[in-house]
């Protein structure tokens, strides 16, 4: 018998939402320091009126992760950052995770054919093995990486410390996605570990 110990969640939901691509093109962007794509200058983009309905949906699903999936009995998720990622043909997102946050996610605003999906990497990215044994097939016990294809209107929520990256945009169109971070606010812990956190965003 095999048991799965300490699994990592990846929450997925299709959330219908349409936004004018011309509006996305009109946003102010900055090139990432690594030169692999662009981020919106506005790092609280979900607070803008065009994204109001989408924020309601993301709030709902992040709360579903916190309360229904993880059965948390303390704290509440609070939006702390959100931005549009803009990848031109040839761009990609290198392996990274999100710091100073608890839940992170992505929402695909469009999905060009061959636009590139997302990879999730083993949390122990550089885990060592005494021997490297080839696998006859990949499964949940031996895989170091999982792939999720690019599908428009798909929302993904995952732990912020989970390393992830994206494929190169091999299409002839720009790829737009919205990324976000949520932290936990309120009283946490018990007895000597008790703490009360309040989120202040400026």
C-alpha positions as CSV (number, residue, x, y, z in Angstrom):
1,X,0.0,0.0,0.0
2,X,1.2,3.5,-0.8
3,X,0.2,6.7,1.0
4,X,0.6,10.3,-0.2
5,X,2.3,12.4,2.5
6,X,2.2,16.2,2.6
7,X,0.7,16.9,-0.8
8,X,0.8,20.4,-2.4
9,X,-2.5,21.8,-3.6
10,X,-3.1,23.4,-7.0
11,X,-6.6,24.8,-7.2
12,X,-8.1,25.3,-10.7
13,X,-11.4,26.9,-11.8
14,X,-12.7,28.3,-15.1
15,X,-13.9,31.9,-14.4
16,X,-15.7,33.6,-17.4
17,X,-14.4,37.1,-17.8
18,X,-13.6,39.2,-20.9
19,X,-11.5,42.3,-21.0
20,X,-10.6,44.5,-24.0
21,X,-7.1,43.6,-25.2
22,X,-6.6,47.2,-26.3
23,X,-7.1,48.2,-22.6
24,X,-4.4,45.7,-21.7
25,X,-2.1,47.2,-24.3
26,X,-2.7,50.7,-23.0
27,X,-1.4,49.9,-19.5
28,X,2.0,51.2,-18.5
29,X,4.5,48.3,-18.3
30,X,8.1,47.8,-17.0
31,X,10.5,45.3,-18.3
32,X,11.5,42.7,-15.7
33,X,15.1,42.9,-14.6
34,X,15.9,39.5,-16.1
35,X,14.6,40.7,-19.5
36,X,12.1,37.9,-20.0
37,X,8.8,39.8,-20.0
38,X,6.9,42.9,-18.7
39,X,4.9,43.6,-15.6
40,X,2.3,46.3,-15.2
41,X,3.5,49.4,-13.3
42,X,0.3,49.2,-11.3
43,X,1.0,46.4,-8.8
44,X,-2.6,46.6,-7.4
45,X,-4.3,46.2,-10.8
46,X,-7.3,44.2,-9.4
47,X,-8.4,47.4,-7.6
48,X,-9.0,49.1,-11.0
49,X,-12.6,49.3,-12.2
50,X,-12.2,47.1,-15.3
51,X,-11.1,44.2,-13.0
52,X,-13.8,44.7,-10.3
53,X,-15.8,41.6,-11.2
54,X,-12.7,39.5,-11.6
55,X,-11.5,40.5,-8.2
56,X,-14.8,39.3,-6.7
57,X,-14.3,35.9,-8.3
58,X,-10.7,35.6,-7.2
59,X,-11.6,36.6,-3.7
60,X,-14.3,33.9,-3.7
61,X,-11.9,31.2,-4.9
62,X,-9.0,32.1,-2.6
63,X,-11.5,32.0,0.3
64,X,-12.6,28.6,-0.9
65,X,-9.0,27.4,-0.7
66,X,-8.5,28.8,2.7
67,X,-11.7,27.7,4.3
68,X,-13.0,24.7,2.3
69,X,-9.8,23.0,1.0
70,X,-7.4,23.7,3.8
71,X,-10.1,23.9,6.5
72,X,-8.5,26.9,8.1
73,X,-10.3,28.1,11.3
74,X,-8.4,31.3,11.7
75,X,-7.5,34.4,9.7
76,X,-8.9,35.6,6.4
77,X,-7.2,36.0,3.0
78,X,-6.5,39.6,2.0
79,X,-5.4,40.8,-1.4
80,X,-2.0,42.5,-1.2
81,X,-0.7,42.7,-4.8
82,X,-1.8,42.0,-8.4
83,X,-0.3,42.8,-11.7
84,X,-0.6,42.0,-15.4
85,X,2.2,39.9,-16.9
86,X,2.8,40.8,-20.6
87,X,4.9,38.4,-22.6
88,X,5.8,39.1,-26.2
89,X,6.8,36.3,-28.6
90,X,10.0,34.8,-27.3
91,X,9.4,35.9,-23.7
92,X,8.9,33.6,-20.8
93,X,8.9,33.6,-16.9
94,X,12.0,31.9,-15.3
95,X,11.6,29.7,-12.2
96,X,10.6,31.8,-9.2
97,X,8.3,31.8,-6.2
98,X,6.5,34.6,-4.4
99,X,7.8,36.0,-1.1
100,X,6.1,37.9,1.7
101,X,2.8,36.3,0.8
102,X,0.7,33.2,1.5
103,X,-1.5,32.4,-1.5
104,X,-0.6,33.2,-5.1
105,X,-2.2,32.6,-8.4
106,X,-2.6,33.4,-12.1
107,X,-5.5,34.1,-14.3
108,X,-5.2,33.8,-18.1
109,X,-6.6,36.8,-19.8
110,X,-5.9,35.4,-23.2
111,X,-4.4,32.2,-24.6
112,X,-2.6,32.4,-28.0
113,X,-2.0,29.1,-29.7
114,X,1.5,28.0,-28.7
115,X,1.5,30.9,-26.2
116,X,3.1,28.7,-23.5
117,X,1.8,27.0,-20.4
118,X,3.0,27.0,-16.8
119,X,5.4,24.6,-15.0
120,X,5.3,23.8,-11.3
121,X,8.5,22.6,-9.9
122,X,9.2,20.4,-6.8
123,X,9.4,22.6,-3.7
124,X,12.8,21.2,-3.0
125,X,14.0,22.4,-6.4
126,X,17.7,21.4,-5.9
127,X,17.0,18.2,-4.0
128,X,19.9,15.9,-4.3
129,X,19.8,12.2,-5.0
130,X,22.6,9.8,-4.4
131,X,21.8,8.0,-7.6
132,X,19.9,9.2,-10.7
133,X,17.8,6.4,-11.9
134,X,15.9,6.8,-15.1
135,X,12.1,6.3,-14.9
136,X,10.0,4.1,-17.2
137,X,7.1,6.6,-16.8
138,X,6.4,9.7,-14.7
139,X,4.0,9.6,-11.7
140,X,3.3,11.5,-8.5
141,X,6.2,9.7,-6.7
142,X,9.1,10.5,-9.1
143,X,8.1,13.7,-10.8
144,X,10.1,16.9,-10.2
145,X,7.9,19.1,-12.5
146,X,4.2,19.3,-13.5
147,X,2.9,21.1,-16.5
148,X,-0.4,23.0,-16.9
149,X,-1.5,24.1,-20.3
150,X,-2.5,27.7,-21.2
151,X,-6.3,28.0,-21.3
152,X,-8.1,31.3,-21.4
153,X,-10.2,32.2,-18.4
154,X,-8.5,29.6,-16.2
155,X,-7.7,30.6,-12.6
156,X,-5.0,28.8,-10.7
157,X,-4.3,29.3,-7.0
158,X,-1.3,27.7,-5.2
159,X,1.0,28.1,-2.2
160,X,3.2,31.2,-2.7
161,X,6.4,29.3,-2.0
162,X,5.8,26.8,-4.8
163,X,8.4,27.4,-7.6
164,X,6.9,27.9,-11.0
165,X,7.9,29.1,-14.5
166,X,6.3,29.5,-17.9
167,X,7.1,28.2,-21.4
168,X,8.5,30.5,-24.0
169,X,5.7,32.3,-25.9
170,X,6.1,30.6,-29.3
171,X,3.1,32.3,-30.8
172,X,3.0,35.4,-32.9
173,X,0.8,37.2,-30.4
174,X,1.3,38.8,-27.0
175,X,0.3,36.7,-23.9
176,X,-1.5,38.4,-21.1
177,X,-2.0,37.0,-17.6
178,X,-2.9,38.4,-14.3
179,X,-0.9,37.3,-11.2
180,X,-1.8,38.0,-7.6
181,X,-0.8,37.5,-4.0
182,X,-3.0,37.2,-0.8
183,X,-1.8,37.2,2.8
184,X,-3.6,36.2,6.0
185,X,-5.0,38.7,8.4
186,X,-6.4,38.3,11.9
187,X,-5.7,36.3,15.0
188,X,-3.5,33.2,14.4
189,X,-2.1,30.5,16.6
190,X,-2.8,29.5,20.1
191,X,-1.5,30.2,23.6
192,X,2.2,31.1,23.4
193,X,2.2,31.1,19.6
194,X,-0.8,33.5,19.3
195,X,-0.4,36.6,17.1
196,X,-2.7,39.1,15.6
197,X,-1.8,40.3,12.1
198,X,-3.3,43.3,10.3
199,X,-2.5,43.9,6.6
200,X,-1.8,47.5,5.5
201,X,-1.4,48.2,1.8
202,X,-0.4,51.5,0.4
